[in-house]
Amino acid sequence: MTIRSRPEAVGLPALRIRLGFFYAAFFTVIGIMLPFWPVWLAAKGMSAEEIGALVAIGVGAKFIGTPLAGRFADRSGERRRPMAVLAVCALFAFTLFALTDGFWSILAVTLLFFLVWPPVMPLGESLTMLAVRDGGLDYGRIRLWGSLSFIVLAVLAGRILVFEPPGVIYLMVLCGVAGTAVACALAPHLRVAPAPSARRPFFDLLANRRFVLFLAATTLIQGSHGVYYAFATLHWRAAGYADDIIGLLWAEGVVAEIVLFALGARLIGRLGPARLIALAGLAAAARWLVLGSTTALPALIGAQALHALTFGAAHLGAIHFIARAVPPGLSATAQSLYAAVVMGLGTGLILFASGWLYAAYAGAAYYPMAASALLGAILAWLLAQQKPAEG
């Protein structure tokens, strides 16, 4: 590994603050959009099928923009500059939602925004893992600031929607995207020399059978969140819950996630990345079975606590798998490929299907998600049985 700007030159406290600020700013946007963007879309007259399609297209757009951004970052050795440029472009794109009226105009702006917005996160993850490797920082304790931000904004947005019309969601997200652009400009400037194999990065990664198995397992597990991400808020609204209660339910899941990130180093040391991902798949299968069976508040509270495992453990395992299995010169490409395939194409396809599933079966749409998570757990367990260089 050759890092040209070492974390020690920046100062570890400053690194923690600047990286923590980035995660907090980025997840300000996620904390509003994930629970409540479907509400804004519904207020614009979109049907369940159209909401599913729009959310899926937004996620699927990652498959185009994210790998290209990762490839550029690895070729240049840069992280901060492409993050800042993408965040500014995302800010401009998001302003165009104010001009939309109808499905096709919303679709066009959705595609534009999600071509440039999602790549910011894998580049930030790559930047953080460079600091973790060279400076001994704890990834989980930096990443949890994003989860804290998510909680605050999910609760705040839910509370505001009790008194304000859905149009306020757009204004809150706009402010969050602007804050992320500032955070990217202030991120630490760490550079990494490209690995010699970076001439054909995607072929090098996809020729690795263990990496492909990793992508398949995490796609099935993270993709199984499709119905939850797109329709949990609408489903709970239909069951009679107020928006502030819904915001608290979303926040509860992220509180559990924060606890997991705080303990992440111990879990990785004890289980290793692949076994942690397998555990996430089993927890996700159980969670979706519960959410598909009932909307009783005690059951929802219990199921939301499992978010620590269904998302948190899967993500933590994935980030550490990439850090251990991929050389630093390919780190941005690997993170971007993970984001594009797992959080983009795979999740996008499942989200697209979730619109039709929810329109046809309502809460029972969670049952296919449980099957997807269980299959992902099996693949992750097979990954753990292979000579585990990842730990």
Contacts in CASP RR format, 6 or more apart in sequence:
PFRMAT RR
TARGET T0000
AUTHOR 0000-0000-0000
METHOD contacts of the structure
MODEL  1
MTIRSRPEAVGLPALRIRLGFFYAAFFTVIGIMLPFWPVWLAAKGMSAEE
IGALVAIGVGAKFIGTPLAGRFADRSGERRRPMAVLAVCALFAFTLFALT
DGFWSILAVTLLFFLVWPPVMPLGESLTMLAVRDGGLDYGRIRLWGSLSF
IVLAVLAGRILVFEPPGVIYLMVLCGVAGTAVACALAPHLRVAPAPSARR
PFFDLLANRRFVLFLAATTLIQGSHGVYYAFATLHWRAAGYADDIIGLLW
AEGVVAEIVLFALGARLIGRLGPARLIALAGLAAAARWLVLGSTTALPAL
IGAQALHALTFGAAHLGAIHFIARAVPPGLSATAQSLYAAVVMGLGTGLI
LFASGWLYAAYAGAAYYPMAASALLGAILAWLLAQQKPAEG
1 133 0 8 1.000
1 134 0 8 1.000
1 192 0 8 1.000
1 327 0 8 1.000
1 328 0 8 1.000
1 329 0 8 1.000
2 192 0 8 1.000
2 193 0 8 1.000
2 328 0 8 1.000
3 130 0 8 1.000
3 134 0 8 1.000
3 190 0 8 1.000
3 191 0 8 1.000
3 192 0 8 1.000
3 193 0 8 1.000
3 328 0 8 1.000
4 190 0 8 1.000
4 191 0 8 1.000
4 192 0 8 1.000
4 193 0 8 1.000
5 188 0 8 1.000
5 189 0 8 1.000
5 190 0 8 1.000
5 191 0 8 1.000
6 134 0 8 1.000
6 135 0 8 1.000
6 190 0 8 1.000
7 15 0 8 1.000
7 130 0 8 1.000
7 131 0 8 1.000
7 134 0 8 1.000
7 135 0 8 1.000
7 136 0 8 1.000
7 137 0 8 1.000
7 188 0 8 1.000
7 190 0 8 1.000
8 134 0 8 1.000
8 135 0 8 1.000
10 18 0 8 1.000
10 188 0 8 1.000
10 189 0 8 1.000
10 190 0 8 1.000
12 135 0 8 1.000
12 137 0 8 1.000
14 188 0 8 1.000
15 131 0 8 1.000
15 135 0 8 1.000
15 137 0 8 1.000
15 188 0 8 1.000
16 137 0 8 1.000
16 141 0 8 1.000
16 142 0 8 1.000
18 186 0 8 1.000
18 187 0 8 1.000
18 188 0 8 1.000
19 127 0 8 1.000
19 128 0 8 1.000
19 131 0 8 1.000
19 137 0 8 1.000
19 142 0 8 1.000
19 187 0 8 1.000
19 188 0 8 1.000
20 142 0 8 1.000
20 145 0 8 1.000
20 146 0 8 1.000
21 145 0 8 1.000
21 183 0 8 1.000
21 186 0 8 1.000
22 124 0 8 1.000
22 180 0 8 1.000
22 183 0 8 1.000
22 184 0 8 1.000
22 186 0 8 1.000
22 187 0 8 1.000
23 142 0 8 1.000
23 143 0 8 1.000
23 145 0 8 1.000
23 146 0 8 1.000
23 149 0 8 1.000
24 145 0 8 1.000
24 146 0 8 1.000
24 148 0 8 1.000
24 149 0 8 1.000
24 183 0 8 1.000
25 149 0 8 1.000
25 176 0 8 1.000
25 179 0 8 1.000
25 180 0 8 1.000
25 182 0 8 1.000
25 183 0 8 1.000
26 120 0 8 1.000
26 121 0 8 1.000
26 146 0 8 1.000
26 149 0 8 1.000
26 180 0 8 1.000
26 183 0 8 1.000
27 145 0 8 1.000
27 146 0 8 1.000
27 147 0 8 1.000
27 149 0 8 1.000
27 150 0 8 1.000
27 153 0 8 1.000
28 149 0 8 1.000
28 150 0 8 1.000
28 153 0 8 1.000
28 175 0 8 1.000
28 176 0 8 1.000
28 179 0 8 1.000
28 180 0 8 1.000
29 117 0 8 1.000
29 173 0 8 1.000
29 176 0 8 1.000
29 177 0 8 1.000
29 180 0 8 1.000
30 150 0 8 1.000
31 149 0 8 1.000
31 150 0 8 1.000
31 153 0 8 1.000
31 154 0 8 1.000
31 157 0 8 1.000
31 250 0 8 1.000
32 153 0 8 1.000
32 154 0 8 1.000
32 157 0 8 1.000
32 169 0 8 1.000
32 172 0 8 1.000
32 173 0 8 1.000
32 176 0 8 1.000
33 173 0 8 1.000
34 150 0 8 1.000
34 154 0 8 1.000
34 229 0 8 1.000
34 250 0 8 1.000
35 154 0 8 1.000
35 157 0 8 1.000
35 158 0 8 1.000
35 232 0 8 1.000
35 233 0 8 1.000
35 246 0 8 1.000
35 247 0 8 1.000
35 250 0 8 1.000
36 157 0 8 1.000
36 158 0 8 1.000
36 161 0 8 1.000
36 166 0 8 1.000
36 169 0 8 1.000
36 233 0 8 1.000
36 243 0 8 1.000
37 55 0 8 1.000
37 169 0 8 1.000
37 173 0 8 1.000
38 51 0 8 1.000
38 55 0 8 1.000
38 230 0 8 1.000
38 231 0 8 1.000
38 233 0 8 1.000
38 234 0 8 1.000
39 161 0 8 1.000
39 166 0 8 1.000
39 169 0 8 1.000
39 233 0 8 1.000
39 234 0 8 1.000
39 237 0 8 1.000
39 243 0 8 1.000
40 166 0 8 1.000
40 167 0 8 1.000
40 169 0 8 1.000
40 170 0 8 1.000
41 50 0 8 1.000
41 51 0 8 1.000
41 54 0 8 1.000
41 106 0 8 1.000
42 51 0 8 1.000
42 166 0 8 1.000
42 234 0 8 1.000
43 165 0 8 1.000
43 166 0 8 1.000
43 167 0 8 1.000
44 100 0 8 1.000
44 101 0 8 1.000
44 102 0 8 1.000
44 106 0 8 1.000
45 102 0 8 1.000
46 54 0 8 1.000
46 103 0 8 1.000
46 106 0 8 1.000
47 359 0 8 1.000
48 231 0 8 1.000
48 234 0 8 1.000
48 355 0 8 1.000
48 358 0 8 1.000
48 359 0 8 1.000
49 355 0 8 1.000
49 356 0 8 1.000
49 359 0 8 1.000
50 103 0 8 1.000
51 230 0 8 1.000
51 231 0 8 1.000
51 234 0 8 1.000
51 355 0 8 1.000
52 230 0 8 1.000
52 351 0 8 1.000
52 352 0 8 1.000
52 354 0 8 1.000
52 355 0 8 1.000
52 358 0 8 1.000
53 107 0 8 1.000
53 352 0 8 1.000
53 355 0 8 1.000
54 103 0 8 1.000
54 106 0 8 1.000
54 107 0 8 1.000
54 110 0 8 1.000
55 229 0 8 1.000
55 230 0 8 1.000
55 348 0 8 1.000
55 351 0 8 1.000
56 348 0 8 1.000
56 349 0 8 1.000
56 351 0 8 1.000
56 352 0 8 1.000
56 354 0 8 1.000
56 355 0 8 1.000
57 107 0 8 1.000
57 110 0 8 1.000
57 111 0 8 1.000
57 114 0 8 1.000
57 348 0 8 1.000
57 352 0 8 1.000
58 110 0 8 1.000
58 111 0 8 1.000
58 113 0 8 1.000
58 114 0 8 1.000
58 348 0 8 1.000
59 114 0 8 1.000
59 343 0 8 1.000
59 344 0 8 1.000
59 347 0 8 1.000
59 348 0 8 1.000
59 351 0 8 1.000
60 114 0 8 1.000
60 344 0 8 1.000
60 345 0 8 1.000
60 346 0 8 1.000
60 347 0 8 1.000
60 348 0 8 1.000
60 349 0 8 1.000
61 110 0 8 1.000
61 111 0 8 1.000
61 114 0 8 1.000
61 115 0 8 1.000
61 118 0 8 1.000
61 344 0 8 1.000
62 114 0 8 1.000
62 118 0 8 1.000
62 119 0 8 1.000
62 339 0 8 1.000
62 340 0 8 1.000
62 343 0 8 1.000
62 344 0 8 1.000
62 345 0 8 1.000
63 340 0 8 1.000
63 341 0 8 1.000
63 344 0 8 1.000
63 345 0 8 1.000
64 115 0 8 1.000
64 340 0 8 1.000
65 115 0 8 1.000
65 116 0 8 1.000
65 118 0 8 1.000
65 119 0 8 1.000
65 340 0 8 1.000
66 118 0 8 1.000
66 119 0 8 1.000
66 122 0 8 1.000
66 336 0 8 1.000
66 337 0 8 1.000
66 339 0 8 1.000
66 340 0 8 1.000
66 344 0 8 1.000
67 202 0 8 1.000
67 333 0 8 1.000
67 336 0 8 1.000
67 337 0 8 1.000
67 340 0 8 1.000
68 119 0 8 1.000
69 82 0 8 1.000
69 86 0 8 1.000
69 119 0 8 1.000
69 122 0 8 1.000
69 123 0 8 1.000
69 332 0 8 1.000
69 336 0 8 1.000
70 82 0 8 1.000
70 119 0 8 1.000
70 122 0 8 1.000
70 123 0 8 1.000
70 126 0 8 1.000
70 332 0 8 1.000
70 333 0 8 1.000
70 335 0 8 1.000
70 336 0 8 1.000
71 201 0 8 1.000
71 202 0 8 1.000
71 332 0 8 1.000
71 333 0 8 1.000
71 336 0 8 1.000
72 78 0 8 1.000
72 82 0 8 1.000
73 79 0 8 1.000
73 82 0 8 1.000
73 123 0 8 1.000
73 126 0 8 1.000
73 332 0 8 1.000
73 333 0 8 1.000
73 336 0 8 1.000
74 192 0 8 1.000
74 194 0 8 1.000
74 195 0 8 1.000
74 198 0 8 1.000
74 201 0 8 1.000
74 329 0 8 1.000
74 330 0 8 1.000
74 331 0 8 1.000
74 332 0 8 1.000
74 333 0 8 1.000
75 194 0 8 1.000
75 198 0 8 1.000
76 82 0 8 1.000
77 191 0 8 1.000
77 192 0 8 1.000
77 193 0 8 1.000
77 194 0 8 1.000
77 329 0 8 1.000
77 332 0 8 1.000
78 191 0 8 1.000
79 123 0 8 1.000
79 124 0 8 1.000
79 126 0 8 1.000
79 127 0 8 1.000
79 130 0 8 1.000
79 187 0 8 1.000
79 189 0 8 1.000
79 190 0 8 1.000
79 191 0 8 1.000
79 192 0 8 1.000
79 332 0 8 1.000
80 127 0 8 1.000
80 184 0 8 1.000
80 185 0 8 1.000
80 187 0 8 1.000
80 188 0 8 1.000
80 189 0 8 1.000
80 190 0 8 1.000
82 119 0 8 1.000
82 123 0 8 1.000
83 120 0 8 1.000
83 123 0 8 1.000
83 124 0 8 1.000
83 127 0 8 1.000
83 184 0 8 1.000
83 187 0 8 1.000
84 181 0 8 1.000
84 184 0 8 1.000
84 185 0 8 1.000
84 187 0 8 1.000
86 116 0 8 1.000
86 117 0 8 1.000
86 119 0 8 1.000
86 120 0 8 1.000
86 123 0 8 1.000
86 184 0 8 1.000
87 117 0 8 1.000
87 120 0 8 1.000
87 177 0 8 1.000
87 180 0 8 1.000
87 181 0 8 1.000
87 183 0 8 1.000
87 184 0 8 1.000
88 181 0 8 1.000
89 116 0 8 1.000
90 113 0 8 1.000
90 116 0 8 1.000
90 117 0 8 1.000
90 120 0 8 1.000
90 177 0 8 1.000
90 180 0 8 1.000
90 181 0 8 1.000
91 174 0 8 1.000
91 177 0 8 1.000
91 178 0 8 1.000
91 181 0 8 1.000
93 109 0 8 1.000
93 112 0 8 1.000
93 113 0 8 1.000
93 115 0 8 1.000
93 116 0 8 1.000
93 117 0 8 1.000
94 109 0 8 1.000
94 113 0 8 1.000
94 117 0 8 1.000
94 173 0 8 1.000
94 174 0 8 1.000
94 177 0 8 1.000
95 174 0 8 1.000
96 109 0 8 1.000
96 112 0 8 1.000
96 113 0 8 1.000
97 106 0 8 1.000
97 109 0 8 1.000
97 113 0 8 1.000
97 170 0 8 1.000
98 170 0 8 1.000
99 105 0 8 1.000
99 109 0 8 1.000
100 106 0 8 1.000
100 108 0 8 1.000
100 109 0 8 1.000
117 177 0 8 1.000
118 339 0 8 1.000
118 343 0 8 1.000
118 344 0 8 1.000
119 336 0 8 1.000
119 339 0 8 1.000
120 180 0 8 1.000
120 184 0 8 1.000
121 339 0 8 1.000
122 332 0 8 1.000
122 335 0 8 1.000
122 336 0 8 1.000
122 338 0 8 1.000
122 339 0 8 1.000
123 332 0 8 1.000
123 335 0 8 1.000
123 336 0 8 1.000
124 187 0 8 1.000
124 335 0 8 1.000
125 319 0 8 1.000
125 335 0 8 1.000
126 331 0 8 1.000
126 332 0 8 1.000
126 335 0 8 1.000
127 187 0 8 1.000
127 188 0 8 1.000
127 190 0 8 1.000
128 137 0 8 1.000
128 139 0 8 1.000
128 142 0 8 1.000
128 143 0 8 1.000
129 139 0 8 1.000
129 319 0 8 1.000
129 322 0 8 1.000
129 323 0 8 1.000
129 331 0 8 1.000
129 335 0 8 1.000
130 190 0 8 1.000
130 192 0 8 1.000
130 328 0 8 1.000
130 331 0 8 1.000
131 137 0 8 1.000
131 188 0 8 1.000
131 190 0 8 1.000
132 138 0 8 1.000
132 139 0 8 1.000
132 142 0 8 1.000
132 323 0 8 1.000
133 323 0 8 1.000
133 328 0 8 1.000
138 264 0 8 1.000
138 265 0 8 1.000
139 316 0 8 1.000
139 319 0 8 1.000
139 320 0 8 1.000
140 261 0 8 1.000
140 262 0 8 1.000
140 264 0 8 1.000
140 265 0 8 1.000
140 316 0 8 1.000
141 261 0 8 1.000
141 262 0 8 1.000
143 261 0 8 1.000
144 257 0 8 1.000
144 258 0 8 1.000
144 261 0 8 1.000
144 262 0 8 1.000
147 254 0 8 1.000
147 255 0 8 1.000
147 257 0 8 1.000
147 258 0 8 1.000
147 261 0 8 1.000
148 254 0 8 1.000
148 258 0 8 1.000
150 250 0 8 1.000
150 251 0 8 1.000
150 254 0 8 1.000
151 251 0 8 1.000
151 254 0 8 1.000
151 255 0 8 1.000
151 258 0 8 1.000
153 172 0 8 1.000
154 247 0 8 1.000
154 250 0 8 1.000
154 251 0 8 1.000
154 254 0 8 1.000
155 244 0 8 1.000
155 247 0 8 1.000
155 248 0 8 1.000
155 251 0 8 1.000
157 169 0 8 1.000
157 172 0 8 1.000
157 247 0 8 1.000
158 243 0 8 1.000
158 244 0 8 1.000
158 246 0 8 1.000
158 247 0 8 1.000
159 243 0 8 1.000
159 244 0 8 1.000
159 247 0 8 1.000
160 168 0 8 1.000
160 172 0 8 1.000
161 168 0 8 1.000
161 169 0 8 1.000
161 243 0 8 1.000
161 244 0 8 1.000
162 242 0 8 1.000
162 243 0 8 1.000
162 244 0 8 1.000
192 328 0 8 1.000
192 329 0 8 1.000
192 331 0 8 1.000
193 329 0 8 1.000
194 329 0 8 1.000
194 330 0 8 1.000
195 327 0 8 1.000
195 328 0 8 1.000
195 329 0 8 1.000
195 330 0 8 1.000
197 204 0 8 1.000
197 327 0 8 1.000
197 330 0 8 1.000
198 329 0 8 1.000
198 330 0 8 1.000
198 333 0 8 1.000
201 330 0 8 1.000
201 333 0 8 1.000
202 333 0 8 1.000
202 337 0 8 1.000
204 330 0 8 1.000
205 211 0 8 1.000
205 326 0 8 1.000
205 330 0 8 1.000
205 333 0 8 1.000
205 334 0 8 1.000
205 337 0 8 1.000
206 212 0 8 1.000
208 325 0 8 1.000
210 325 0 8 1.000
210 383 0 8 1.000
210 386 0 8 1.000
210 390 0 8 1.000
211 325 0 8 1.000
211 326 0 8 1.000
211 334 0 8 1.000
213 379 0 8 1.000
213 382 0 8 1.000
213 383 0 8 1.000
213 386 0 8 1.000
214 274 0 8 1.000
214 277 0 8 1.000
214 318 0 8 1.000
214 321 0 8 1.000
214 325 0 8 1.000
214 380 0 8 1.000
214 383 0 8 1.000
215 337 0 8 1.000
215 338 0 8 1.000
215 341 0 8 1.000
215 342 0 8 1.000
216 376 0 8 1.000
216 379 0 8 1.000
217 277 0 8 1.000
217 278 0 8 1.000
217 376 0 8 1.000
217 377 0 8 1.000
217 379 0 8 1.000
217 380 0 8 1.000
217 383 0 8 1.000
218 277 0 8 1.000
218 314 0 8 1.000
218 318 0 8 1.000
218 338 0 8 1.000
218 342 0 8 1.000
218 376 0 8 1.000
218 380 0 8 1.000
219 341 0 8 1.000
219 342 0 8 1.000
219 346 0 8 1.000
219 347 0 8 1.000
220 372 0 8 1.000
220 373 0 8 1.000
220 375 0 8 1.000
220 376 0 8 1.000
220 379 0 8 1.000
221 277 0 8 1.000
221 280 0 8 1.000
221 281 0 8 1.000
221 284 0 8 1.000
221 310 0 8 1.000
221 314 0 8 1.000
221 372 0 8 1.000
221 373 0 8 1.000
221 376 0 8 1.000
221 377 0 8 1.000
221 380 0 8 1.000
222 311 0 8 1.000
222 314 0 8 1.000
222 315 0 8 1.000
222 342 0 8 1.000
222 343 0 8 1.000
222 347 0 8 1.000
223 342 0 8 1.000
223 346 0 8 1.000
223 347 0 8 1.000
223 348 0 8 1.000
223 350 0 8 1.000
223 351 0 8 1.000
223 369 0 8 1.000
223 372 0 8 1.000
224 281 0 8 1.000
224 284 0 8 1.000
224 285 0 8 1.000
224 288 0 8 1.000
224 310 0 8 1.000
224 350 0 8 1.000
224 369 0 8 1.000
224 370 0 8 1.000
224 372 0 8 1.000
224 373 0 8 1.000
225 284 0 8 1.000
225 310 0 8 1.000
225 311 0 8 1.000
225 347 0 8 1.000
225 369 0 8 1.000
226 347 0 8 1.000
226 350 0 8 1.000
226 351 0 8 1.000
226 354 0 8 1.000
226 369 0 8 1.000
227 288 0 8 1.000
227 354 0 8 1.000
227 357 0 8 1.000
227 358 0 8 1.000
227 363 0 8 1.000
227 365 0 8 1.000
227 366 0 8 1.000
227 369 0 8 1.000
228 288 0 8 1.000
228 291 0 8 1.000
228 366 0 8 1.000
228 369 0 8 1.000
229 351 0 8 1.000
230 351 0 8 1.000
230 354 0 8 1.000
230 355 0 8 1.000
230 358 0 8 1.000
231 354 0 8 1.000
231 355 0 8 1.000
231 358 0 8 1.000
231 365 0 8 1.000
232 246 0 8 1.000
232 250 0 8 1.000
232 291 0 8 1.000
233 246 0 8 1.000
233 250 0 8 1.000
235 295 0 8 1.000
235 358 0 8 1.000
235 362 0 8 1.000
235 363 0 8 1.000
236 245 0 8 1.000
236 246 0 8 1.000
236 249 0 8 1.000
236 295 0 8 1.000
236 300 0 8 1.000
237 243 0 8 1.000
237 246 0 8 1.000
238 362 0 8 1.000
239 295 0 8 1.000
241 249 0 8 1.000
241 295 0 8 1.000
241 297 0 8 1.000
249 300 0 8 1.000
249 301 0 8 1.000
249 304 0 8 1.000
250 304 0 8 1.000
252 301 0 8 1.000
252 304 0 8 1.000
252 305 0 8 1.000
252 307 0 8 1.000
253 304 0 8 1.000
253 305 0 8 1.000
253 307 0 8 1.000
253 308 0 8 1.000
254 307 0 8 1.000
256 304 0 8 1.000
256 305 0 8 1.000
256 306 0 8 1.000
256 307 0 8 1.000
256 308 0 8 1.000
257 307 0 8 1.000
257 308 0 8 1.000
257 311 0 8 1.000
257 312 0 8 1.000
259 308 0 8 1.000
260 267 0 8 1.000
260 308 0 8 1.000
260 309 0 8 1.000
260 312 0 8 1.000
260 313 0 8 1.000
260 316 0 8 1.000
261 312 0 8 1.000
261 316 0 8 1.000
264 316 0 8 1.000
267 276 0 8 1.000
267 313 0 8 1.000
267 316 0 8 1.000
268 276 0 8 1.000
268 316 0 8 1.000
268 317 0 8 1.000
268 320 0 8 1.000
269 391 0 8 1.000
271 279 0 8 1.000
272 317 0 8 1.000
272 320 0 8 1.000
272 384 0 8 1.000
272 388 0 8 1.000
272 390 0 8 1.000
272 391 0 8 1.000
273 316 0 8 1.000
273 317 0 8 1.000
273 318 0 8 1.000
273 320 0 8 1.000
273 321 0 8 1.000
273 324 0 8 1.000
273 390 0 8 1.000
273 391 0 8 1.000
274 317 0 8 1.000
274 321 0 8 1.000
274 380 0 8 1.000
274 381 0 8 1.000
274 383 0 8 1.000
274 384 0 8 1.000
274 388 0 8 1.000
274 390 0 8 1.000
274 391 0 8 1.000
275 380 0 8 1.000
275 381 0 8 1.000
275 384 0 8 1.000
276 313 0 8 1.000
276 314 0 8 1.000
276 316 0 8 1.000
276 317 0 8 1.000
277 313 0 8 1.000
277 314 0 8 1.000
277 317 0 8 1.000
277 318 0 8 1.000
277 321 0 8 1.000
277 377 0 8 1.000
277 380 0 8 1.000
277 383 0 8 1.000
278 376 0 8 1.000
278 377 0 8 1.000
278 378 0 8 1.000
278 380 0 8 1.000
278 381 0 8 1.000
278 383 0 8 1.000
278 384 0 8 1.000
279 309 0 8 1.000
279 313 0 8 1.000
279 377 0 8 1.000
280 309 0 8 1.000
280 310 0 8 1.000
280 311 0 8 1.000
280 312 0 8 1.000
280 313 0 8 1.000
280 314 0 8 1.000
280 317 0 8 1.000
280 377 0 8 1.000
280 380 0 8 1.000
281 309 0 8 1.000
281 310 0 8 1.000
281 314 0 8 1.000
281 373 0 8 1.000
281 374 0 8 1.000
281 376 0 8 1.000
281 377 0 8 1.000
281 380 0 8 1.000
282 373 0 8 1.000
282 374 0 8 1.000
282 377 0 8 1.000
283 306 0 8 1.000
283 309 0 8 1.000
283 310 0 8 1.000
283 313 0 8 1.000
284 306 0 8 1.000
284 309 0 8 1.000
284 310 0 8 1.000
284 314 0 8 1.000
284 369 0 8 1.000
284 370 0 8 1.000
284 373 0 8 1.000
284 377 0 8 1.000
285 370 0 8 1.000
285 371 0 8 1.000
285 373 0 8 1.000
285 374 0 8 1.000
285 377 0 8 1.000
286 306 0 8 1.000
286 370 0 8 1.000
287 303 0 8 1.000
287 306 0 8 1.000
287 307 0 8 1.000
287 310 0 8 1.000
287 370 0 8 1.000
288 366 0 8 1.000
288 367 0 8 1.000
288 369 0 8 1.000
288 370 0 8 1.000
288 373 0 8 1.000
289 366 0 8 1.000
289 367 0 8 1.000
289 370 0 8 1.000
290 299 0 8 1.000
290 302 0 8 1.000
290 303 0 8 1.000
291 299 0 8 1.000
291 300 0 8 1.000
291 303 0 8 1.000
291 363 0 8 1.000
291 366 0 8 1.000
292 363 0 8 1.000
292 364 0 8 1.000
292 365 0 8 1.000
292 366 0 8 1.000
292 367 0 8 1.000
293 299 0 8 1.000
294 300 0 8 1.000
310 373 0 8 1.000
318 338 0 8 1.000
318 342 0 8 1.000
320 390 0 8 1.000
321 390 0 8 1.000
322 331 0 8 1.000
322 334 0 8 1.000
322 335 0 8 1.000
322 338 0 8 1.000
323 331 0 8 1.000
324 389 0 8 1.000
324 390 0 8 1.000
324 391 0 8 1.000
325 389 0 8 1.000
325 390 0 8 1.000
326 334 0 8 1.000
350 369 0 8 1.000
350 372 0 8 1.000
353 368 0 8 1.000
354 365 0 8 1.000
354 369 0 8 1.000
355 365 0 8 1.000
357 365 0 8 1.000
357 368 0 8 1.000
358 365 0 8 1.000
END
